[in-house]
């Protein structure tokens, strides 16, 4: 799924990365705990989060995540936006809650995510 399609599905505002909306993503991770994000190792992932602080950008960069969607209408600070630009990230914001945003992406066909075996 392209980032442009994600923008459409989530009725999202593009904060950075307007030129990269053709980027393909193959999985999604919804989390506010960055330690959970670090346990989610996938390629071509979009991170959905309500955490609006520099740690979200740092963690995404560390995990090679190029697309971050802030849920519940949250908007990152200018410092975060600049950090994302420097790292070549796409930042989006949607008014949907985490639950609805993830559900809409799943319904639209983005079905790869982190599934762990229960011991």
N, CA, C and O of each residue as an XYZ file, in Angstrom:
476
protein
N       0.850     -1.165      0.000
C       0.000      0.000      0.000
C       0.899      1.234      0.000
O       1.904      1.269      0.710
N       0.548      2.230     -0.782
C       1.353      3.451     -0.819
C       0.966      4.389      0.332
O      -0.128      4.309      0.890
N       1.893      5.266      0.656
C       1.609      6.268      1.686
C       0.464      7.165      1.222
O      -0.355      7.587      2.037
N       0.398      7.458     -0.059
C      -0.706      8.258     -0.596
C      -2.054      7.617     -0.316
O      -3.017      8.304      0.023
N      -2.122      6.297     -0.459
C      -3.362      5.565     -0.160
C      -3.678      5.656      1.337
O      -4.841      5.793      1.717
N      -2.656      5.582      2.179
C      -2.855      5.719      3.627
C      -3.421      7.106      3.945
O      -4.323      7.238      4.772
N      -2.893      8.126      3.291
C      -3.410      9.497      3.479
C      -4.898      9.532      3.155
O      -5.692     10.115      3.893
N      -5.265      8.899      2.042
C      -6.673      8.835      1.633
C      -7.536      8.114      2.669
O      -8.560      8.635      3.110
N      -7.115      6.929      3.044
C      -7.890      6.079      3.953
C      -8.092      6.741      5.305
O      -9.170      6.653      5.892
N      -7.050      7.407      5.801
C      -7.113      8.014      7.135
C      -7.497      9.487      7.094
O      -7.525     10.159      8.125
N      -7.796      9.989      5.884
C      -8.107     11.413      5.731
C      -7.055     12.231      6.489
O      -7.372     13.131      7.267
N      -5.792     11.879      6.226
C      -4.680     12.416      7.000
C      -4.122     13.707      6.411
O      -4.237     13.982      5.217
N      -3.525     14.471      7.285
C      -2.796     15.680      6.904
C      -1.332     15.280      6.742
O      -0.764     14.625      7.616
N      -0.721     15.675      5.620
C       0.690     15.403      5.392
C       1.498     16.529      6.021
O       1.341     17.693      5.651
N       2.358     16.186      6.967
C       3.165     17.185      7.672
C       4.544     17.300      7.024
O       5.042     18.408      6.825
N       5.154     16.183      6.700
C       6.420     16.153      5.964
C       6.379     15.008      4.963
O       5.604     14.062      5.108
N       7.224     15.110      3.949
C       7.376     14.018      2.993
C       6.391     14.025      1.849
O       6.095     12.974      1.279
N       5.876     15.195      1.502
C       4.892     15.291      0.421
C       5.376     14.647     -0.877
O       4.577     14.095     -1.634
N       6.676     14.716     -1.133
C       7.227     14.179     -2.382
C       7.354     12.658     -2.373
O       7.626     12.055     -3.411
N       7.160     12.035     -1.217
C       7.380     10.586     -1.097
C       6.100      9.783     -0.897
O       6.152      8.675     -0.362
N       4.966     10.308     -1.310
C       3.697      9.627     -1.062
C       3.543      8.339     -1.873
O       2.616      7.566     -1.631
N       4.422      8.107     -2.813
C       4.398      6.859     -3.590
C       5.139      5.723     -2.900
O       5.146      4.598     -3.400
N       5.765      6.001     -1.757
C       6.489      4.975     -1.011
C       5.545      3.844     -0.614
O       4.432      4.086     -0.146
N       6.003      2.603     -0.806
C       5.202      1.426     -0.460
C       5.469      0.985      0.972
O       6.622      0.930      1.400
N       4.413      0.673      1.714
C       4.546      0.069      3.040
C       3.851     -1.287      3.001
O       2.886     -1.489      2.263
N       4.364     -2.210      3.813
C       3.820     -3.571      3.787
C       3.233     -4.026      5.098
O       2.556     -5.053      5.153
N       3.486     -3.262      6.184
C       2.961     -3.660      7.483
C       2.738     -2.418      8.336
O       3.196     -1.323      8.010
N       2.024     -2.621      9.434
C       1.703     -1.510     10.327
C       1.952     -1.911     11.770
O       1.829     -3.077     12.145
N       2.304     -0.913     12.567
C       2.518     -1.106     13.995
C       1.834      0.044     14.714
O       2.167      1.205     14.477
N       0.896     -0.258     15.579
C       0.227      0.764     16.376
C       0.679      0.654     17.816
O       0.421     -0.357     18.469
N       1.361      1.695     18.331
C       1.875      1.623     19.698
C       2.181      3.012     20.238
O       2.569      3.915     19.497
N       1.998      3.159     21.535
C       2.431      4.362     22.235
C       3.664      4.086     23.081
O       4.342      5.021     23.506
N       3.960      2.827     23.329
C       5.170      2.447     24.054
C       6.266      2.171     23.036
O       6.167      1.236     22.242
N       7.296      2.981     23.064
C       8.355      2.823     22.070
C       9.118      1.517     22.255
O       9.733      1.028     21.307
N       9.088      0.944     23.454
C       9.712     -0.377     23.639
C       8.950     -1.432     22.837
O       9.556     -2.385     22.346
N       7.629     -1.278     22.696
C       6.858     -2.201     21.859
C       7.241     -2.036     20.392
O       7.322     -3.017     19.654
N       7.473     -0.808     19.976
C       7.878     -0.554     18.593
C       9.221     -1.229     18.320
O       9.429     -1.807     17.253
N      10.122     -1.150     19.288
C      11.449     -1.743     19.104
C      11.385     -3.267     19.017
O      12.281     -3.891     18.449
N      10.343     -3.864     19.568
C      10.172     -5.316     19.487
C       9.516     -5.728     18.175
O       9.464     -6.915     17.855
N       9.021     -4.769     17.422
C       8.324     -5.016     16.165
C       9.302     -4.789     15.021
O       9.484     -3.655     14.579
N       9.922     -5.840     14.545
C      10.932     -5.710     13.502
C      10.338     -6.176     12.184
O      10.141     -7.372     11.968
N      10.058     -5.238     11.317
C       9.530     -5.514      9.982
C      10.127     -4.494      9.028
O      10.627     -3.453      9.456
N      10.075     -4.786      7.759
C      10.498     -3.827      6.741
C       9.268     -3.114      6.201
O       8.155     -3.639      6.247
N       9.485     -1.931      5.699
C       8.431     -1.128      5.057
C       7.211     -0.981      5.963
O       6.090     -1.304      5.569
N       7.441     -0.493      7.178
C       6.378     -0.401      8.182
C       5.923      1.049      8.366
O       6.707      1.989      8.236
N       4.650      1.196      8.668
C       4.100      2.484      9.082
C       3.809      2.386     10.580
O       3.200      1.419     11.038
N       4.245      3.379     11.328
C       4.010      3.431     12.766
C       2.849      4.364     13.041
O       2.860      5.519     12.614
N       1.845      3.868     13.756
C       0.738      4.703     14.220
C       0.912      4.896     15.715
O       1.065      3.926     16.457
N       0.891      6.148     16.161
C       1.128      6.425     17.572
C       0.415      7.696     18.019
O       0.131      8.589     17.221
N       0.142      7.747     19.295
C      -0.396      8.955     19.913
C       0.679      9.679     20.697
O       0.415     10.715     21.308
N       1.886      9.142     20.684
C       3.004      9.720     21.419
C       3.623     10.835     20.584
O       4.214     10.581     19.534
N       3.486     12.044     21.048
C       4.005     13.196     20.313
C       5.153     13.807     21.114
O       5.006     14.843     21.762
N       6.291     13.135     21.046
C       7.513     13.686     21.624
C       8.690     13.196     20.784
O       8.536     12.265     19.994
N       9.860     13.808     20.942
C      11.003     13.442     20.095
C      11.375     11.965     20.156
O      11.973     11.449     19.211
N      11.039     11.275     21.232
C      11.370      9.854     21.345
C      10.697      9.032     20.242
O      11.260      8.043     19.774
N       9.505      9.437     19.832
C       8.819      8.715     18.755
C       9.623      8.803     17.457
O       9.743      7.814     16.732
N      10.167      9.971     17.166
C      10.970     10.151     15.953
C      12.292      9.396     16.080
O      12.730      8.741     15.134
N      12.921      9.488     17.242
C      14.198      8.788     17.456
C      14.030      7.274     17.310
O      14.850      6.604     16.683
N      12.956      6.749     17.899
C      12.710      5.306     17.819
C      12.426      4.891     16.385
O      12.957      3.887     15.910
N      11.596      5.652     15.697
C      11.297      5.336     14.295
C      12.583      5.336     13.474
O      12.791      4.446     12.649
N      13.442      6.323     13.691
C      14.705      6.380     12.957
C      15.574      5.170     13.274
O      16.150      4.559     12.373
N      15.667      4.830     14.536
C      16.462      3.683     14.971
C      15.980      2.386     14.317
O      16.784      1.514     13.986
N      14.680      2.267     14.136
C      14.083      1.052     13.572
C      13.880      1.134     12.053
O      13.239      0.268     11.459
N      14.429      2.180     11.435
C      14.301      2.394      9.982
C      12.851      2.518      9.532
O      12.492      2.073      8.442
N      12.030      3.116     10.366
C      10.635      3.370     10.017
C      10.570      4.739      9.357
O      10.964      5.739      9.957
N      10.078      4.788      8.133
C      10.053      6.043      7.381
C       8.724      6.766      7.448
O       8.639      7.928      7.051
N       7.668      6.098      7.947
C       6.339      6.709      7.954
C       5.756      6.638      9.361
O       5.644      5.560      9.946
N       5.385      7.804      9.898
C       4.774      7.875     11.224
C       3.451      8.615     11.095
O       3.386      9.708     10.532
N       2.390      7.999     11.629
C       1.060      8.612     11.647
C       0.705      8.925     13.094
O       0.672      8.030     13.939
N       0.441     10.188     13.375
C      -0.007     10.589     14.701
C      -1.533     10.543     14.718
O      -2.195     11.169     13.890
N      -2.075      9.794     15.672
C      -3.526      9.602     15.764
C      -4.155     10.647     16.682
O      -3.458     11.426     17.332
N      -5.480     10.646     16.720
C      -6.271     11.536     17.580
C      -6.003     13.010     17.298
O      -6.125     13.849     18.190
N      -5.637     13.322     16.058
C      -5.440     14.713     15.659
C      -4.198     15.367     16.224
O      -4.064     16.590     16.174
N      -3.304     14.585     16.753
C      -2.097     15.151     17.358
C      -1.149     15.659     16.276
O      -1.037     15.083     15.194
N      -0.471     16.760     16.606
C       0.468     17.394     15.690
C       1.823     17.498     16.384
O       1.895     17.968     17.519
N       2.893     17.070     15.725
C       4.227     17.144     16.335
C       4.738     18.584     16.397
O       4.289     19.454     15.651
N       5.681     18.809     17.300
C       6.289     20.135     17.433
C       7.181     20.407     16.221
O       7.518     19.496     15.464
N       7.551     21.665     16.054
C       8.438     22.026     14.949
C       9.784     21.318     15.058
O      10.371     20.946     14.042
N      10.279     21.129     16.282
C      11.539     20.403     16.474
C      11.424     18.970     15.960
O      12.341     18.458     15.318
N      10.298     18.331     16.245
C      10.076     16.963     15.778
C       9.977     16.915     14.255
O      10.512     16.010     13.615
N       9.287     17.899     13.688
C       9.129     17.960     12.237
C      10.495     18.118     11.578
O      10.791     17.455     10.585
N      11.322     18.995     12.133
C      12.664     19.203     11.581
C      13.510     17.931     11.700
O      14.222     17.570     10.762
N      13.434     17.261     12.834
C      14.161     16.006     13.040
C      13.717     14.971     12.004
O      14.545     14.253     11.443
N      12.410     14.900     11.755
C      11.884     13.950     10.768
C      12.383     14.298      9.367
O      12.778     13.412      8.609
N      12.366     15.573      9.025
C      12.869     15.984      7.706
C      14.331     15.595      7.528
O      14.724     15.083      6.480
N      15.131     15.842      8.558
C      16.558     15.505      8.496
C      16.776     14.013      8.282
O      17.771     13.608      7.682
N      15.846     13.194      8.773
C      15.961     11.742      8.657
C      15.158     11.161      7.493
O      15.057      9.942      7.356
N      14.588     12.028      6.657
C      13.855     11.570      5.480
C      12.567     10.845      5.786
O      12.170      9.938      5.055
N      11.903     11.242      6.875
C      10.652     10.589      7.282
C       9.428     11.326      6.764
O       9.451     12.526      6.491
N       8.370     10.556      6.645
C       7.062     11.095      6.299
C       6.250     11.132      7.582
O       6.109     10.114      8.260
N       5.714     12.302      7.919
C       4.848     12.428      9.091
C       3.442     12.778      8.632
O       3.241     13.658      7.795
N       2.467     12.065      9.204
C       1.060     12.298      8.913
C       0.314     12.477     10.227
O       0.777     12.041     11.282
N      -0.842     13.120     10.152
C      -1.713     13.235     11.320
C      -3.137     12.916     10.888
O      -3.601     13.390      9.850
N      -3.827     12.112     11.688
C      -5.220     11.770     11.418
C      -6.070     12.036     12.647
O      -5.595     11.941     13.779
N      -7.306     12.364     12.418
C      -8.229     12.623     13.536
C      -8.731     11.325     14.166
O      -9.286     11.338     15.265
N      -8.535     10.200     13.467
C      -9.022      8.919     13.976
C      -8.235      8.464     15.206
O      -7.057      8.786     15.363
N      -8.906      7.716     16.067
C      -8.231      7.098     17.212
C      -7.309      5.995     16.694
O      -7.392      5.607     15.529
N      -6.446      5.503     17.549
C      -5.547      4.409     17.175
C      -6.367      3.208     16.686
O      -6.061      2.621     15.647
N      -7.403      2.852     17.439
C      -8.237      1.705     17.103
C      -8.847      1.856     15.712
O      -8.758      0.945     14.889
N      -9.463      3.001     15.453
C     -10.118      3.204     14.161
C      -9.115      3.322     13.023
O      -9.357      2.801     11.934
N      -7.992      3.997     13.256
C      -6.982      4.136     12.201
C      -6.430      2.769     11.812
O      -6.334      2.451     10.627
N      -6.069      1.964     12.801
C      -5.571      0.611     12.506
C      -6.640     -0.215     11.810
O      -6.347     -0.939     10.858
N      -7.865     -0.114     12.275
C      -8.970     -0.862     11.676
C      -9.225     -0.475     10.232
O      -9.479     -1.334      9.387
N      -9.157      0.817      9.950
C      -9.372      1.287      8.574
C      -8.261      0.772      7.647
O      -8.531      0.366      6.517
N      -7.026      0.791      8.125
C      -5.922      0.288      7.298
C      -6.054     -1.223      7.078
O      -5.808     -1.719      5.978
N      -6.439     -1.942      8.121
C      -6.634     -3.386      8.005
C      -7.751     -3.684      6.996
O      -7.607     -4.540      6.122
N      -8.837     -2.977      7.135
C      -9.984     -3.174      6.241
C      -9.613     -2.881      4.788
O     -10.155     -3.495      3.869
N      -8.692     -1.947      4.585
C      -8.273     -1.570      3.235
C      -7.211     -2.501      2.665
O      -6.801     -2.340      1.515
N      -6.757     -3.482      3.461
C      -5.842     -4.480      2.935
C      -4.456     -4.502      3.532
O      -3.660     -5.372      3.180
N      -4.132     -3.577      4.425
C      -2.823     -3.598      5.084
C      -2.934     -4.532      6.279
O      -3.313     -4.112      7.372
N      -2.606     -5.788      6.068
C      -2.905     -6.812      7.066
C      -1.690     -7.382      7.771
O      -1.840     -8.203      8.677
N      -0.497     -6.974      7.386
C       0.714     -7.484      8.044
C       0.976     -6.681      9.317
O       0.967     -5.450      9.296
N       1.206     -7.380     10.409
C       1.494     -6.734     11.680
C       2.262     -7.698     12.561
O       2.665     -8.774     12.119
N       2.457     -7.322     13.770
C       3.212     -8.174     14.682
C       2.317     -9.177     15.373
O       1.440     -8.786     16.143
N       2.511    -10.444     15.122
C       1.762    -11.495     15.790
C       2.766    -12.368     16.529
O       3.704    -12.889     15.924
N       2.577    -12.524     17.807
C       3.482    -13.341     18.617
C       2.782    -14.614     19.044
O       1.573    -14.630     19.274
N       3.561    -15.681     19.145
C       3.035    -16.940     19.652
C       2.808    -16.824     21.150
O       3.614    -16.214     21.854
N       1.720    -17.403     21.645
C       1.443    -17.436     23.061
C       1.948    -18.776     23.597
O       1.556    -19.840     23.116
N       2.812    -18.705     24.585
C       3.418    -19.933     25.132
C       2.530    -20.561     26.172
O       2.878    -21.597     26.737
